[in-house]
Amino acid sequence: MWSAVLPLSPAFAIPPPDGADLKRCEISAFDKFASTRAKFSMEAAGGGMAEATVDVRDCDFTGAVLDTKVLSGVLMSGARCEGCSIRGTEAARADMRDSDMRRAQFEDSNLFGTLFGGADLRGATFDNAIMSNASFGKGLGGEWARLEGAHFEGALLSSSDVERLCENPSLDSDVRKYELGCRKGKQ
């Protein structure tokens, strides 16, 4: 079983995307076992439900409207989703590491435990999103998530979530101070 919350161990590595699956990069791929993934995101993200795995790694969804789609447990690392609308979406425990999410709109979405390490999130909005245990650290290539111009107004984050988020050096100073309330040592 692999995990979308903890770093993957070599013993549980995810196989490469199935290049033979021609429908893998269609928006309809998000509909696969959607209600099951929404209710059991931990199992889906942990590899415990292989039949419900949605693997859209390295796919191009630039400008797509994914509002109300279920992205919970979805493998999206390396995907291109610049300018996507992902509002009101269940995306708990999704793996979006190293993806291009510039100017994506995540307002009112459930992003619990979602991995954003190394993702390009410049200009993204997370207003009123549930973001407990989401991570914005370094991705698979060791690069920090890019958060210049990103906004978190009204996002639900615990104090420990805020502390981890404030470690990211790319946060704008006004966002650090006024939206997240980062402590002096983390600014």
Salt bridges, closest charged atoms under 4 A:
ASP31 OD1 - LYS69 NZ 2.83
ASP55 OD1 - ARG24 NH1 3.80
ASP55 OD2 - ARG57 NH2 2.57
ASP60 OD2 - ARG80 NE 3.83
GLU82 OE1 - ARG102 NH2 2.88
GLU82 OE2 - ARG103 NH2 2.20
ASP95 OD2 - ARG97 NH2 2.71
ASP100 OD2 - ARG102 NH2 2.61
GLU107 OE1 - ARG87 NE 3.19
ASP120 OD2 - ARG102 NE 3.79
ASP120 OD2 - ARG122 NH2 2.55
GLU148 OE2 - ARG146 NH2 3.35
ASP161 OD1 - ARG164 NH2 2.53
GLU167 OE2 - LYS186 NZ 3.48
GLU179 OE2 - HIS151 ND1 2.59
